Each structure stands twice: as structure tokens, then as C-alpha cells.
Amino acid sequence: MSSAPVDQLLIAFAQLNPIVGDIAGNADKARAARAQAGEQGADLILFTELFIAGYPPEDLVLKPAFQAACREAVEALAAETADGGPAVLIGSPWVEGGRLHNSVLLLEDGAISAVRHKVDLPNYGVFDEKRVFTPGPMPGPIPFKGVRLGVPVCEDIWGPDVVECLAETGAEMLLVPNGSPYRRSAHDERTNVAVARVVESGLPLAYINQLGGQDELVFDGGSFVLNADRSLAIQFPNFQERLRITRWERWADGWRCEEGARAPLITDDEADYAACVMGLKDYVEKNRFPGVVLGLSGGVDSALVAAMAVDALGPERVHCVMLPYRYTSDESLADAAGVANALGCRYDIVPIADAVEGLERVLGPLFEGRPRDVTEENLQSRARGTILMSISNKFGAMVVTTGNKSEMSTGYATLYGDMNGGYNPLKDLYKTQVFRLCHLRNRWKPAYALGPDGEVIPENIIVKPPTAELRENQKDQDSLPPYEVLDAILERLVELERPVAAIVEEGFDAALVARVERMLNLAEYKRRQAAPGVKVTPRNFGRDRRYPITNRFREGA
């Protein structure tokens, strides 16, 4: 039971990396964090949204066995709080009255002393919570040591109603557990929302965000504490786990968090790169692959993926394979070797001529009398894909695919060829962003990256014209517009959903815009079969943008 009112609280905030479905592992992570917080004298420790289950659990949370396992884990943690250590505020799925909720529970004195359910269930973009959860009633504050804690859950602060209700019913501070995924500008949006709620309520607010990769999503942390005067008291780093003790004191005008460390945040291109590295690392680690294998072509995309893979996993867990054919230039061979040498990872050369020419012989009788075309070009890509998948099967390493968003948008990729793979860290990066990130990686890397410092992508790879090298003297821009123009059109079509006519009014060529829009629509069937990849833009393929494959709508048709 809560004790007499206090004028000081030590609250630990846990910005940690849970694993979806690893209920026992997540509970053990919570135990370890609680023990650490207890050693530092914390009264209370707050974990992130649905920490016990991992976030987002998607339809896994509908399984009765999963719901029961989450409840058992929470009840076991609650019993352990009888030891006199810190109380626990932790997120978990919770069934009450036959309805499944996204909930936060206060565990203290050996029991579950309070339960609050998320009210505002997001159902847009990457979120689909109304599919699985029932919204809770408007919450009142949770009493703890004589302090009335308002605990809105994530989306509950994106509108004014839940916080207004908490303030009107006597909440003295707002502790907000979150599962907010990374995208550019996300931190600024979160801060602006939090400031609005602080201004409206007159209450201090602690925003605690999850960390880590979960399939396409990356949670970047970046937790923070705002005092009632809107000043920033605490700033956690992004893309790093942290447990931090904060000191809160009651003043005549309310509670205030003592100012502490304000970590600088990784932003812009650096944040995109960090997100791609974290997404790849956690996909490999959480799915228990021993490492990765990728085709290293001597081009810019595979070079950047190789750098990300080494930064994520270390050079000893990355295997690069050059798969040359008659159209592979000496320049590409030298550039691929330069990347592998700079990164210090394993590098093998596996010529594909026998495989390609064997396939052509087999198909010869069927193709007799027909001219050579893209079919024969794609045989090269598919031979490479088969070889990489065979290496994966034999040694267990996951194939990493290397197509960028410009290619995924326009279908400039080969199904069952260069699209083969288990994960794609570049999937949501346009080609122009790939070039920028190559320049970036040659002068900077995340502090926790496992790759070498300095230039790891030879300058020649970045400056030479991109080519798939599937025919003599081929260049990407034989088939595609210049990437600066293409990416600008694609961003307007994909991220901004602008009408074709509006894009033309901005000065883009009408025929070109129509062509790009057609390629975007026709490639939907390929994207549906593509590997998952890190979301970094406001609207990625898969979780955000979900278009039908069978679809005859065309603008202006």
C-alpha cells in the first residue's frame, strides 16, 4: 500500500530494447534494471509501452496462451516487489472483463496495486491497435507514496483529452511510456506534442521511449523529461540503451525534476544511418542468425550495405561475395575488393558464367527464334540470387539484399534475383540518400559501430555512374531518369501522395511524371514479395503504404 506523502521521489527511467514474444527474457531484463535502480535508491522504475510483450506484438497478442504468459510474468514481478525495492510501472497486454487492453500496471509491496488502460488506440500508418485492443476508459491518476501519478500511454498524449482528464482529477506529474518508432523529424514532433500537454496541464512530463529494431520498425529511444515551465530537465541519447535515475522534488507550485544530463541527439542523415544499422543488427540478433552474406558488386548500394553490416555485427560476421560475369568490369572487381579490404570482412569471388550459360542452354529450345532481351539479363541476376541463397543454406548466414527505394518504387529489380534475401537495410532510402550516406560513413560512424573508422567506401564507387552491368556499357539512366529528378518525383508520389497534375505544375515534365507513376503502380507485385527493411521515411512500402496489386486505377485514365 502507498505510504504517507513524500516531498522527494527518485524515479528510474528504463530506455531498453525488449524482444517481441520473449516474455521471460523481457521480464528478466526488467528484473535486472530494477535491481540496478534499487542499488541507486530509486523509489520507482518506469518501463516502456507493452514492455513485457515487446512492441508491437501485432496478432500474436490475440493468442490466449500469450496473454496468459504475459499475465503470469507480471504477477511474478509483482510478487518480487515485496522485497522493499523499487516499485514498478510496466506495460503489458491485460485482459479485464473479457476484453484485451494495452495497459500499464503499478507493482508494489508484492502486489499489482493499480492498472490503467490505453485510451487512444492509433490506427494509422504503421499502427493497427484497434485491430487487437479495446480502448480503456478515461483514466484517473495512480496513487503512489502520496503522489498522484498520471500515466497516459503513448498515443494518449497526442490529443488533449486524456491529459486534461488526468489533470482535472488531480494528477501531479505525467509519466508516459511509449513505443514510438523512428522516422525523420519524429523527435521534434514528440517534443512539440509533449510541450503542448505540459502547457495545457501545467504538469511536468517524462516521455520514455522504447529502443531497438522490430522487423521494419526501429525504436530510437531519445527519452526526455520536461518540467512544468517547459524547460528540458533530462535528455536521453537516441539509439542507445540507458537506465537513468531522476530526482523529483515537491515545491510550492508542484513537482519538479532536477536537471541532469542532456545528451546530444543523432539527427538527419546520421540518424537514418544509425536506424539502418540498428534495424539490421536487431533483425539478425533477435532472429538468431550467425551472420550475413551479401553480393558485393562494386556499386554504391552493396558497398553501403556492407558498411552497415560490419558496423552492426562486426567484420567477422559479414561475408561479401563478388559474382562476376562477362559484363563485370575490372573497375567493379577492384572497387568491390577495396570495400571488403577496408571493412576487414571475408571476401570471395564466385564467377557465374557456368550457371548463366547452363540456364541459357536449358532454355535454348524454348527460346529459339526469339531475340535476346531482358530475360537473359535477368538470368544473371537470378543466378547470383541462387548462389547467395545456397551459401546461406550451407553456412546459416542470412542473405542481405541491397535494393534502394528508387529501385523498389520503379521495379528496377529482379524478382528471385537481386531481390533475394531476408532483410534490406536500404529499402526505405532513395538512391540520392544512398550517395549521401556513403559520403557520411567515410567521415563518421555511430559511437557504438563495430566497423573501422575512416574511408570504407572508395571514392570511385560514389562518383562513377551507377550500373547493373547486365549488358555491355549499361547504365541505370538508360532505363531510369536521373536519380535527382526521379527521387523528387517519387517522394511526391509516395510520401506526399500528390496528384500527378500538381507535380507537373511544380515544373516536372508531364510525360516523365506519368511514366514514373506508371512504373510505381506496376511494381506493386514485386514490392509485395520483397524482403522487409528499415523504415526511415514518413511512408515506407509495406507497413505504411499498402496498395492492392490488382488495381486498374490510373490518374487521368
C-alpha positions as CSV (number, residue, x, y, z in Angstrom):
1,M,0.0,0.0,0.0
2,S,1.1,3.6,-0.6
3,S,2.7,5.3,2.4
4,A,2.4,8.9,3.7
5,P,3.0,11.8,1.3
6,V,6.6,12.5,0.4
7,D,8.4,15.6,-0.9
8,Q,11.0,13.8,-2.9
9,L,11.0,10.8,-5.3
10,L,13.8,9.0,-7.1
11,I,12.3,7.7,-10.4
12,A,14.3,5.4,-12.7
13,F,13.5,5.5,-16.4
14,A,14.4,2.5,-18.4
15,Q,15.1,3.1,-22.1
16,L,15.7,-0.6,-23.1
17,N,15.4,-3.0,-26.0
18,P,12.8,-5.7,-25.5
19,I,12.1,-8.6,-27.9
20,V,8.6,-9.2,-29.1
21,G,7.4,-12.6,-27.8
22,D,10.3,-13.1,-25.4
23,I,8.2,-12.7,-22.3
24,A,10.7,-14.4,-20.0
25,G,13.6,-12.5,-21.4
26,N,11.8,-9.2,-21.2
27,A,10.8,-9.9,-17.6
28,D,14.5,-10.8,-16.7
29,K,15.6,-7.5,-18.4
30,A,13.1,-5.7,-16.2
31,R,14.4,-7.5,-13.1
32,A,18.0,-6.6,-13.9
33,A,17.0,-2.9,-14.4
34,R,15.0,-2.9,-11.2
35,A,17.9,-4.3,-9.3
36,Q,20.2,-1.7,-10.7
37,A,17.8,1.1,-9.9
38,G,17.4,-0.3,-6.4
39,E,21.1,-0.1,-5.8
40,Q,20.8,3.6,-6.6
41,G,18.0,4.2,-4.2
42,A,15.1,4.5,-6.7
43,D,11.6,4.5,-5.4
44,L,10.0,3.7,-8.7
45,I,11.1,2.4,-12.1
46,L,9.1,3.1,-15.3
47,F,9.4,0.8,-18.4
48,T,8.1,1.4,-21.9
49,E,4.8,0.5,-23.6
50,L,3.9,-3.2,-23.6
51,F,7.4,-4.0,-22.4
52,I,6.6,-7.5,-21.2
53,A,5.2,-8.5,-24.6
54,G,7.5,-6.4,-26.8
55,Y,6.1,-3.8,-29.1
56,P,4.3,-4.1,-31.5
57,P,3.1,-7.6,-30.9
58,E,0.6,-7.5,-33.8
59,D,-1.7,-10.5,-33.9
60,L,0.5,-12.5,-31.6
61,V,-1.3,-10.7,-28.7
62,L,-4.6,-12.3,-29.7
63,K,-3.3,-15.7,-28.7
64,P,-4.9,-16.7,-25.3
65,A,-1.6,-18.6,-24.4
66,F,0.4,-15.4,-25.0
67,Q,-2.0,-13.3,-22.9
68,A,-1.8,-15.8,-20.1
69,A,2.0,-15.9,-20.2
70,C,2.2,-12.1,-20.0
71,R,-0.1,-12.0,-17.0
72,E,2.0,-14.7,-15.3
73,A,5.2,-12.7,-15.9
74,V,3.6,-9.5,-14.5
75,E,2.3,-11.3,-11.4
76,A,5.7,-12.9,-10.8
77,L,7.3,-9.5,-11.0
78,A,4.7,-8.0,-8.7
79,A,5.4,-10.7,-6.0
80,E,9.1,-9.8,-6.1
81,T,8.3,-6.2,-5.1
82,A,7.7,-7.4,-1.6
83,D,11.5,-7.2,-1.1
84,G,11.3,-3.5,-0.3
85,G,13.0,-2.4,-3.6
86,P,11.6,0.0,-6.2
87,A,8.0,-0.2,-7.3
88,V,7.5,-0.9,-11.0
89,L,5.4,0.7,-13.7
90,I,5.4,-1.7,-16.6
91,G,3.4,-2.1,-19.8
92,S,1.7,-5.4,-20.7
93,P,-1.3,-6.8,-22.6
94,W,-4.0,-7.2,-20.0
95,V,-7.4,-9.0,-20.2
96,E,-10.1,-7.5,-18.0
97,G,-13.7,-8.3,-18.2
98,G,-13.1,-10.5,-21.3
99,R,-11.5,-7.5,-23.2
100,L,-7.9,-7.2,-24.2
101,H,-6.2,-3.9,-23.3
102,N,-2.8,-2.2,-23.9
103,S,-2.1,-1.5,-20.2
104,V,0.3,-0.2,-17.7
105,L,0.5,-1.7,-14.2
106,L,1.9,-0.5,-10.9
107,L,3.6,-3.3,-9.0
108,E,4.5,-2.5,-5.3
109,D,4.6,-4.2,-1.9
110,G,4.3,-7.6,-3.5
111,A,1.1,-7.0,-5.5
112,I,-0.5,-5.3,-8.5
113,S,-1.8,-2.1,-6.9
114,A,-3.1,-0.3,-10.0
115,V,-4.0,-0.9,-13.7
116,R,-4.6,1.7,-16.3
117,H,-5.6,1.0,-19.9
118,K,-4.5,3.0,-23.0
119,V,-7.5,5.1,-24.2
120,D,-6.5,6.4,-27.7
121,L,-5.5,3.4,-29.9
122,P,-3.7,4.6,-33.0
123,N,-4.9,3.1,-36.3
124,Y,-2.9,4.9,-39.0
125,G,0.5,4.5,-40.7
126,V,2.4,1.6,-39.1
127,F,-0.1,1.3,-36.2
128,D,-3.1,-1.1,-36.2
129,E,-4.0,-1.2,-32.5
130,K,-7.8,-1.1,-32.9
131,R,-7.5,-4.5,-34.6
132,V,-6.3,-6.1,-31.4
133,F,-7.0,-3.9,-28.4
134,T,-10.1,-2.5,-26.7
135,P,-9.7,1.2,-25.6
136,G,-9.8,1.8,-21.9
137,P,-12.0,4.3,-20.0
138,M,-10.7,7.8,-19.2
139,P,-8.1,7.2,-16.5
140,G,-7.6,8.8,-13.1
141,P,-4.2,9.3,-11.5
142,I,-2.4,6.4,-9.8
143,P,-1.6,7.0,-6.1
144,F,2.0,6.2,-5.1
145,K,3.6,7.3,-1.9
146,G,1.0,10.0,-1.5
147,V,1.7,11.4,-5.0
148,R,-0.9,11.2,-7.8
149,L,0.8,9.9,-10.9
150,G,-0.8,10.5,-14.3
151,V,0.2,7.6,-16.6
152,P,-1.1,8.2,-20.2
153,V,0.2,5.7,-22.7
154,C,1.9,6.9,-25.8
155,E,-0.9,8.0,-28.2
156,D,-2.9,9.2,-25.2
157,I,-0.8,12.4,-25.2
158,W,-1.2,13.1,-28.9
159,G,-4.5,14.7,-28.2
160,P,-5.5,16.8,-25.2
161,D,-8.4,14.8,-23.8
162,V,-6.6,12.1,-21.7
163,V,-4.1,14.5,-20.1
164,E,-6.9,17.0,-19.4
165,C,-8.8,14.3,-17.6
166,L,-5.8,13.4,-15.6
167,A,-5.1,17.0,-14.6
168,E,-8.7,17.6,-13.6
169,T,-8.7,14.5,-11.4
170,G,-5.6,15.6,-9.5
171,A,-2.5,14.2,-11.3
172,E,0.7,15.9,-10.1
173,M,3.1,14.7,-12.9
174,L,2.8,12.8,-16.2
175,L,4.9,9.6,-16.7
176,V,4.4,8.5,-20.3
177,P,5.5,5.0,-21.5
178,N,5.9,5.0,-25.3
179,G,6.6,2.7,-28.3
180,S,7.2,5.4,-30.9
181,P,9.2,4.3,-34.0
182,Y,11.9,6.2,-35.7
183,R,11.3,8.4,-38.8
184,R,12.9,11.7,-39.7
185,S,11.6,14.5,-37.6
186,A,9.9,12.1,-35.1
187,H,11.8,13.5,-32.1
188,D,10.8,17.1,-32.9
189,E,7.1,16.0,-33.3
190,R,7.2,14.1,-30.0
191,T,8.7,17.1,-28.2
192,N,6.1,19.5,-29.7
193,V,3.3,17.2,-28.5
194,A,4.8,16.9,-25.1
195,V,5.2,20.7,-24.7
196,A,1.6,21.2,-25.7
197,R,0.4,18.8,-23.0
198,V,2.7,20.5,-20.4
199,V,1.3,23.9,-21.3
200,E,-2.3,22.8,-21.2
201,S,-2.0,20.8,-17.9
202,G,0.7,22.8,-16.1
203,L,2.3,19.5,-15.2
204,P,5.9,18.1,-15.7
205,L,6.1,15.3,-18.2
206,A,8.5,12.4,-18.6
207,Y,8.5,10.8,-22.0
208,I,10.1,7.3,-22.0
209,N,10.5,5.6,-25.4
210,Q,11.4,2.1,-26.4
211,L,14.7,1.2,-28.2
212,G,15.6,-1.3,-30.8
213,G,14.6,-2.9,-34.1
214,Q,11.4,-4.9,-34.7
215,D,11.1,-6.1,-38.2
216,E,10.7,-2.9,-40.3
217,L,10.4,-0.6,-37.3
218,V,13.3,0.9,-35.4
219,F,12.6,2.5,-32.0
220,D,15.2,5.2,-31.4
221,G,14.7,6.0,-27.7
222,G,15.5,9.7,-27.2
223,S,13.5,9.8,-24.0
224,F,13.3,13.2,-22.2
225,V,11.8,15.0,-19.2
226,L,10.1,18.4,-19.3
227,N,9.4,20.4,-16.3
228,A,6.1,22.4,-15.9
229,D,7.8,25.5,-17.2
230,R,8.6,23.6,-20.4
231,S,12.3,23.5,-19.7
232,L,14.2,20.4,-20.7
233,A,15.5,18.7,-17.5
234,I,16.8,15.4,-18.9
235,Q,17.6,14.2,-22.4
236,F,18.5,10.6,-23.1
237,P,20.6,9.7,-26.1
238,N,18.9,8.1,-29.1
239,F,19.9,4.7,-30.5
240,Q,21.4,3.6,-27.1
241,E,20.1,1.8,-24.1
242,R,20.1,3.8,-20.9
243,L,18.8,3.4,-17.3
244,R,18.7,6.8,-15.6
245,I,17.8,7.8,-12.1
246,T,16.0,11.2,-11.8
247,R,15.4,13.2,-8.7
248,W,12.0,14.8,-8.3
249,E,11.1,17.4,-5.6
250,R,7.8,18.9,-4.5
251,W,7.8,22.7,-4.5
252,A,5.0,25.1,-3.6
253,D,3.9,25.2,-7.2
254,G,4.2,21.4,-7.8
255,W,6.8,18.8,-8.7
256,R,10.0,19.5,-10.5
257,C,12.6,17.2,-11.9
258,E,16.2,18.1,-11.0
259,E,18.2,19.0,-14.1
260,G,20.6,16.2,-15.3
261,A,22.4,15.0,-18.3
262,R,21.2,16.3,-21.7
263,A,22.7,14.0,-24.3
264,P,23.2,15.3,-27.8
265,L,20.9,13.6,-30.3
266,I,21.9,12.0,-33.6
267,T,19.8,13.7,-36.3
268,D,19.2,13.8,-40.1
269,D,21.4,11.6,-42.2
270,E,23.3,10.4,-39.2
271,A,20.1,9.3,-37.6
272,D,19.0,7.5,-40.8
273,Y,22.3,5.6,-40.9
274,A,22.1,4.7,-37.2
275,A,18.5,3.5,-37.7
276,C,19.5,1.2,-40.6
277,V,22.4,-0.2,-38.6
278,M,20.2,-0.9,-35.5
279,G,17.4,-2.4,-37.6
280,L,19.8,-4.8,-39.3
281,K,21.6,-5.7,-36.1
282,D,18.5,-6.5,-34.2
283,Y,16.9,-8.4,-37.1
284,V,20.0,-10.6,-37.2
285,E,20.4,-10.9,-33.5
286,K,16.8,-11.4,-32.5
287,N,16.3,-14.0,-35.1
288,R,19.5,-15.7,-34.1
289,F,21.3,-15.7,-37.4
290,P,25.1,-16.3,-37.0
291,G,25.9,-13.5,-39.5
292,V,25.1,-12.2,-43.0
293,V,26.1,-12.8,-46.6
294,L,25.7,-10.3,-49.4
295,G,26.6,-9.8,-53.1
296,L,29.3,-7.1,-53.4
297,S,29.1,-5.8,-56.9
298,G,31.4,-2.8,-56.8
299,G,28.4,-0.5,-56.8
300,V,27.3,2.1,-54.3
301,D,24.3,0.2,-52.8
302,S,26.1,-3.0,-51.9
303,A,29.1,-1.0,-50.6
304,L,26.8,0.9,-48.2
305,V,25.1,-2.3,-47.1
306,A,28.4,-4.0,-46.4
307,A,29.5,-1.0,-44.3
308,M,26.2,-1.1,-42.4
309,A,26.5,-4.8,-41.8
310,V,30.0,-4.6,-40.4
311,D,29.0,-1.6,-38.2
312,A,26.1,-3.7,-36.9
313,L,27.7,-7.1,-36.5
314,G,31.5,-6.8,-36.8
315,P,33.6,-7.9,-39.7
316,E,33.9,-11.5,-38.6
317,R,30.1,-12.0,-39.1
318,V,29.9,-10.5,-42.6
319,H,30.7,-12.4,-45.8
320,C,30.9,-10.5,-49.1
321,V,30.8,-12.3,-52.4
322,M,31.6,-10.9,-55.8
323,L,29.7,-12.7,-58.5
324,P,31.3,-11.6,-61.8
325,Y,30.1,-12.3,-65.4
326,R,31.4,-11.2,-68.7
327,Y,29.9,-7.7,-68.3
328,T,31.6,-7.1,-64.9
329,S,34.3,-4.6,-65.3
330,D,37.8,-4.7,-63.9
331,E,36.8,-1.4,-62.2
332,S,34.0,-3.1,-60.3
333,L,36.2,-6.0,-59.3
334,A,38.8,-3.6,-57.9
335,D,36.1,-1.5,-56.1
336,A,34.4,-4.5,-54.5
337,A,37.8,-5.8,-53.2
338,G,38.6,-2.3,-51.9
339,V,35.4,-2.2,-49.8
340,A,35.9,-5.7,-48.4
341,N,39.6,-4.9,-47.6
342,A,38.7,-1.6,-45.9
343,L,36.0,-3.3,-43.8
344,G,38.1,-6.3,-43.0
345,C,35.4,-8.9,-43.8
346,R,35.6,-12.1,-45.6
347,Y,35.5,-11.7,-49.4
348,D,35.1,-14.4,-52.1
349,I,34.8,-14.3,-55.8
350,V,32.4,-16.8,-57.4
351,P,32.2,-16.5,-61.2
352,I,28.7,-17.1,-62.5
353,A,29.4,-17.9,-66.2
354,D,28.8,-21.6,-66.0
355,A,25.5,-21.1,-64.1
356,V,24.2,-18.5,-66.6
357,E,25.3,-20.3,-69.7
358,G,23.9,-23.6,-68.4
359,L,20.5,-21.9,-67.9
360,E,20.6,-20.5,-71.4
361,R,21.4,-23.9,-72.8
362,V,18.4,-25.4,-70.9
363,L,16.1,-22.7,-72.1
364,G,17.5,-22.6,-75.7
365,P,14.9,-24.9,-77.3
366,L,12.1,-22.9,-75.8
367,F,13.5,-19.5,-76.7
368,E,14.6,-20.5,-80.3
369,G,13.8,-17.8,-82.8
370,R,13.3,-15.1,-80.2
371,P,15.8,-12.2,-79.8
372,R,17.8,-11.8,-76.6
373,D,16.2,-9.3,-74.2
374,V,15.8,-8.6,-70.5
375,T,15.1,-12.3,-70.0
376,E,18.7,-13.2,-70.5
377,E,19.8,-10.2,-68.4
378,N,17.7,-11.4,-65.5
379,L,19.2,-14.9,-65.7
380,Q,22.4,-13.3,-64.5
381,S,20.7,-11.7,-61.5
382,R,18.8,-14.9,-60.7
383,A,22.0,-17.0,-60.9
384,R,23.5,-14.6,-58.4
385,G,20.5,-14.8,-56.1
386,T,20.5,-18.6,-56.2
387,I,24.2,-18.8,-55.4
388,L,23.8,-16.4,-52.4
389,M,20.9,-18.4,-51.1
390,S,22.9,-21.6,-51.4
391,I,25.7,-20.1,-49.4
392,S,23.1,-19.0,-46.8
393,N,21.6,-22.6,-46.7
394,K,25.0,-24.2,-46.3
395,F,26.5,-21.9,-43.7
396,G,23.4,-20.4,-42.0
397,A,24.2,-16.7,-42.6
398,M,21.2,-14.6,-43.7
399,V,21.3,-13.0,-47.2
400,V,21.1,-9.3,-47.0
401,T,19.6,-7.7,-50.1
402,T,20.7,-4.3,-51.3
403,G,18.0,-2.6,-53.4
404,N,17.2,1.0,-52.6
405,K,13.8,2.8,-52.5
406,S,14.2,4.3,-56.0
407,E,14.5,0.7,-57.4
408,M,11.7,-0.7,-55.2
409,S,9.5,2.1,-56.4
410,T,10.0,1.7,-60.1
411,G,10.5,-2.1,-60.2
412,Y,14.2,-1.7,-61.3
413,A,15.0,-5.0,-59.6
414,T,14.8,-8.7,-60.4
415,L,12.4,-11.0,-58.5
416,Y,14.2,-14.1,-57.3
417,G,17.5,-12.4,-58.2
418,D,18.9,-9.3,-56.6
419,M,15.7,-9.1,-54.6
420,N,16.5,-12.4,-52.8
421,G,17.3,-12.0,-49.1
422,G,16.0,-11.9,-45.6
423,Y,16.4,-8.2,-44.9
424,N,17.1,-5.0,-46.7
425,P,18.6,-2.0,-44.7
426,L,18.3,0.3,-47.8
427,K,14.7,-0.5,-48.6
428,D,13.4,3.0,-47.5
429,L,16.3,5.1,-48.7
430,Y,16.2,6.7,-52.1
431,K,19.3,6.5,-54.3
432,T,20.2,10.1,-53.7
433,Q,20.1,9.3,-49.9
434,V,22.4,6.3,-50.5
435,F,25.0,8.6,-52.1
436,R,24.8,11.0,-49.1
437,L,25.1,8.2,-46.6
438,C,28.2,6.8,-48.4
439,H,29.9,10.2,-48.0
440,L,28.7,10.3,-44.4
441,R,30.1,6.9,-43.5
442,N,33.5,7.8,-44.8
443,R,33.8,10.6,-42.3
444,W,31.5,9.4,-39.4
445,K,30.1,6.3,-37.8
446,P,27.9,5.8,-34.7
447,A,29.9,5.6,-31.5
448,Y,28.8,2.0,-30.9
449,A,29.5,0.9,-34.5
450,L,31.8,-2.2,-34.8
451,G,33.3,-1.2,-38.1
452,P,36.6,0.6,-38.7
453,D,37.0,4.4,-38.7
454,G,37.7,6.4,-41.8
455,E,37.0,5.8,-45.5
456,V,35.5,2.4,-46.1
457,I,33.7,3.1,-49.4
458,P,36.2,4.1,-52.2
459,E,35.5,7.4,-53.7
460,N,35.4,5.9,-57.2
461,I,32.3,3.8,-56.2
462,I,30.5,7.0,-55.2
463,V,31.4,9.1,-58.3
464,K,31.1,6.6,-61.1
465,P,27.8,6.3,-63.0
466,P,25.6,3.6,-61.4
467,T,25.1,0.4,-63.5
468,A,23.6,-3.1,-63.1
469,E,26.3,-4.5,-65.5
470,L,23.8,-6.9,-67.1
471,R,24.8,-5.9,-70.7
472,E,27.6,-4.1,-72.4
473,N,28.1,-0.4,-71.4
474,Q,24.8,-0.5,-69.4
475,K,24.0,2.5,-67.2
476,D,21.0,2.9,-64.8
477,Q,20.0,6.0,-66.6
478,D,19.4,4.1,-69.8
479,S,16.3,2.8,-68.1
480,L,15.6,5.5,-65.5
481,P,15.6,9.3,-65.3
482,P,18.4,11.0,-63.5
483,Y,18.1,10.0,-59.8
484,E,17.9,13.6,-58.6
485,V,14.7,14.0,-60.8
486,L,13.4,10.5,-60.2
487,D,13.6,10.7,-56.4
488,A,12.0,14.1,-56.3
489,I,9.0,12.8,-58.3
490,L,8.8,9.6,-56.2
491,E,8.9,11.5,-52.9
492,R,5.9,13.5,-54.1
493,L,4.0,10.4,-55.3
494,V,4.9,8.1,-52.3
495,E,5.4,10.2,-49.2
496,L,3.2,13.2,-50.1
497,E,0.6,11.5,-52.3
498,R,0.4,14.5,-54.5
499,P,-1.7,14.3,-57.7
500,V,0.2,13.9,-60.9
501,A,-1.2,17.3,-62.1
502,A,0.1,19.0,-59.0
503,I,3.6,17.6,-59.6
504,V,3.6,18.7,-63.2
505,E,2.5,22.2,-62.0
506,E,5.8,22.3,-59.9
507,G,7.7,22.2,-63.2
508,F,8.3,18.5,-63.8
509,D,7.9,17.1,-67.3
510,A,4.3,15.7,-67.7
511,A,5.3,12.7,-69.7
512,L,8.0,11.8,-67.2
513,V,5.8,12.1,-64.2
514,A,3.2,9.9,-65.9
515,R,5.9,7.3,-66.7
516,V,7.2,7.3,-63.2
517,E,3.6,7.0,-61.8
518,R,3.0,4.0,-64.1
519,M,6.2,2.3,-63.0
520,L,5.3,2.8,-59.4
521,N,1.9,1.2,-59.9
522,L,3.1,-1.7,-62.0
523,A,5.9,-2.7,-59.5
524,E,3.4,-3.3,-56.6
525,Y,3.5,-7.1,-57.2
526,K,7.3,-7.0,-56.8
527,R,7.2,-5.0,-53.6
528,R,4.7,-7.4,-52.1
529,Q,7.4,-10.1,-52.4
530,A,10.3,-8.0,-51.3
531,A,12.3,-8.6,-48.1
532,P,11.4,-6.4,-45.1
533,G,13.6,-3.4,-44.5
534,V,14.2,-0.5,-42.1
535,K,11.6,2.3,-42.1
536,V,13.2,5.8,-42.1
537,T,10.9,7.9,-44.2
538,P,7.4,9.1,-43.2
539,R,5.8,6.5,-45.6
540,N,7.6,3.2,-46.3
541,F,6.5,0.3,-48.5
542,G,4.8,-2.4,-46.5
543,R,3.7,-1.1,-43.1
544,D,2.7,2.4,-44.3
545,R,1.8,2.3,-47.9
546,R,-0.5,-0.7,-48.7
547,Y,-1.8,-0.7,-52.2
548,P,-3.7,-3.5,-54.0
549,I,-1.7,-5.5,-56.6
550,T,-4.8,-5.9,-58.8
551,N,-5.6,-2.3,-59.4
552,R,-6.8,-0.6,-62.6
553,F,-7.0,3.0,-61.3
554,R,-4.7,5.4,-63.0
555,E,-4.7,9.1,-62.7
556,G,-6.2,10.7,-65.7
557,A,-7.4,7.4,-67.1
